[in-house]
Amino acid sequence: MGKVKLVAQAVTEDLNSEDSVLIDVMEKGTDWLFKLIVFLGVPYLIYVVSQFFTI
C-alpha cells in the first residue's frame, strides 16, 4: 500500500508542476488520435458525398 501511495504522490507532483510529463504524453496521444480519425475519416466522407451526389 505504501508503494501505491508513493506513486500517487509522484503523479500528483508531476501534474502540479509547470512542465508535466504526463500532460505532454496525453497531449501527444490525443494529437495522434485526432490525426488518425481525420485521415481515416476523409476517404469515407468523400465516398459518402460521392454516393449522395450520384443518386
Secondary structure, 3 states (H helix, E strand, C coil): CHHHHHHHHHHHHHHHCCCCHHHHHHHHHHHHHHHHHHHHHHHHHHHHHHHHHHC
